[in-house]
Amino acid sequence: MRFIALVLITSIWLPSVLLAQSYKPLESKGHLPSDFTLAPSTKYENLVDGISSMARKRGRAIEEQFYLKSSFVIDELLKSGKVLFNDPLTAYVNEVGDSLLIADPKLREELRFYVVRSASANAFATHEGIIFVNLGLLARLENEAQLAFVLAHEIIHYKESHALNLFANATSHEHNSKKGLLRTQSLEKELLSKQQFSRDLEMDADRRGFELFSTSNYSSANLTSLFDMLSINNRPIENLTFKGSFFETDYLKFPNRLFLNSSNPADAAALKVRNSTHPDITLRKKAIKNIATDNPHYKKTFLVASSLFYKLREKARYELSYLYLNDNNYYSAIYNSYVLLNQGKKSIYLEKCIAKALQGFVYFRNAKKTNKVEIHHNYVRGEIQELHYFVNKLKNDELNVMALSYVWELYKKHPNDDELKNITLGLFQQMVNSHYDKLDAFYRKSPSFETSMAATDMSAKSPKTNRDKDFIRYAFVKYLKDPEFLNFFKSSKKQKHIQRQKAEFAKSKHGQSIQKNRNRRIEEEGQALGIDKIVVVNPHYLKFDKTRRKGKQKLFIESEEARQNFRKKIWKHSRMLDLQTSILDIKNLKSNDTQKYNDISILNEWFDQQLDFDQFNMPSFNQDRVNQIAKKYNTDYFVWMGVVNKKEKRNFLNSLSEFYMPYNGLYNLLTPAYESLFFAVVYDVKNYELKMVKMEFIKQKDHSSIINAHIYDTFLQIKKKK
Amino acid sequence: MKYKFFLSVFLLCFAIKSNAQIVPGYQGKRTYIEYNLHFVPTLLGVNTKGSKFGVGERKSLSTWSFRHKINMNYVTKRNAEMGGSISLGNTGVLDKNSSFGTIRFTTIGFNYNRYFVRSTGALAPLGRYFKLETQYIQTANYFINHPRIDHHFAYLGAGIGSRKVFKDFFTLNLSFQSGLILPLGTSEQANTYKNDVRLRLQYHYLYEVNIGVGFLLF
């Protein structure tokens, strides 16, 4: 008996210890499934071929429209890089799917399960038979049976074509309101009626999902808590009291004003979302309780393996910290890592997640962009509220010093970690630039020592200390004796001096005139980056046609074709200029391009984060992985480029106003208005430095020659040396 | 000799300067040659067919005056190009005594086009542009019962246009321009009919529409 217990404990505990020590982010593996390689137009055509020839004309039209829109939208998700395949989590979800549908192998064959790298607790089904389960859901589940029930619920959505019904319902509402049949109804009533339909479908999926669930060998004993979890999308994995002492050191102690006396309970029932597409949680729970029967002994909570479930859930929970960072939800990133660290695990990955979240707070706050990252504690419930209160109450300088103190300790533990070194240097730079550029601001002696020696100690310039205000002035007592700390400070100060000199010069008359000339030169002559090798990531092409009433389906397909042509043009022009170019296009992958898929996924996240950090030079949270990709492709320069083309009806009066130009006025009167945007963004990914932005608004049709000219111009500027 | 030397130095400096800049042209091609047909309705005047309608009879609107121009342009910046042109045209004129004369004129011109890069996304030689042109015009006037008289004029004009490229090789240009004719030369013989000819040329150059086709060279 003891032996079995030992094996069980070891099987759960050992993998989690190993995971904590060397966590590797989740990646897709094996071959790309056909869902990722097929063009959306092909998927659409296949679906349209499957529509019954007996379908009524209007019904058929709605179905076609639905297939078209959803095929392209789902394709966007599949090719966003957020979807995982052949990884341990997806493999596990598929295994649970197998166990659930053991009695219906035909239905199982129609379905594909994928895990989506998203922090929210959600799952959804598509008309193509793909069921997506968010990683945030897997991280919060309590057992395998709960996952099986979620899958059963989604399978019913697929089986009963709920998405199509919802679309048809919305279309008919739109159709009727256009005809004026619902003119007497208010907008709110119409919205409510749509939501009611959606809620009915959800209740149906619960009920019939449970029937399907009951055909399997899963036990329904622990199902109801699932609804509490689903009720709040971003509910923490555990409701653990956050202690501010987590960030305290021997010298950095926080005053009481930073702590909340009591937090609001994280009560799901208290949250009644009026305008939700999903029914009320209590109703759903009640409905399931009503139909739940006794579980015979052969019904189990785990059919695949409990140890595997806990191991994978742990993995999902680790991943969640990064996903929160990616969403700029720094509170949750800190709290999630804090909870996992409090479970007794030591993980440099989690500690780095906290460091990065603090770094994010500091950069955004110092740039006065707090609205992008801060959430008032009144808007959150549960123990995480304490963290919100704590961070929000810290002043900008206090937060910066606290973050530096935490990261410095970490860096000293892992001095060879380049990522930590960069974060530390960045925080130093922020502190010197925005708050303290002299170390005199910090005490060199401990509080007790200072109180007694205040009269004689020359370095303590402020003997009358107010611990509530001055607590951060003790933060570096220990570090100020460390030569490396002093060196980092000195180099940050030097950097600030250079930046200030540059800024002063830029403000001077001479500097302004130089800048003006430079801008003019760039406009007339372009830039000369002198780069020989680039990687183009996801070349983009999108066409909008607002003049079309019928045949809108061609629009999606035209965009797809235009994208292929755009890719060909990129190849052609890079060859013309002898610019070594690799194209990473997620929409043009073969089944063995899984590594490319992973690389694109990492690069996309990196790029999205850089767009958020446009006000300051901050590394993305997956910088280390991007550095590896740069090394692999042997270049630091990555280009995101594309075209967006819009066609719309011309304003008659505007056309007339241009009539002074003989052919232009007439031409404008007879033709629709075209507008195209050509963009190219060149990044030095290793130094997270924006090297070039080319953004051209072209008031013409996206004629091939215009696109050619701009691609050539972009590549010429990249290639040409000064 | 002195002028030739200065001209050579100027062209050399210009070539070095423009070569140092990053100018994409169209796929690296910065020079193109174009045939342009300039046409204008014979408002307030006669054209070369005026003789057919008898002296004193005015024809307008239903007939056109043409000018045939060959020009060669070189893209100097992302948003600018320069070029030279020669053109040949003819029209008719009625003097104050209502005697009809044919005007044949040849021109040598220089033009500077600036493209609207910022507002329309144009990149020389492609897209919408603003044009400045100057020409030296020599006319040969053949009046009935009168020996040929030559006159000299200068032209200063401005216009707007748009150029497209097809098949990465052919160019299509559409533009409209207008300008002023200024007299040159003062000899007594040249002054005969000069005002009539100048006025007729002014009408011709007042409002010119232009369609051109050409191809990219290098």
Interface residues (C-beta under 8 A of the other chain):
Chain A: E523 E524 E525 G526 Q527 A528 H573 M576 L577 M661 P662 Y663 N664 S676 F678 E696 F697 I698 K699 Q700 H703 S705 I706 N708 A709 H710 Y712 D713 L716 Q717 K720
Chain B: Q21 I22 V23 P24 Y26 Q27 G28 K77 R78 N79 A80 V117 R118 S119 T120 G121 A122 L123 L126 G127 R128 I160 S162 K164 V165 F166 D168 L174 F176 V209
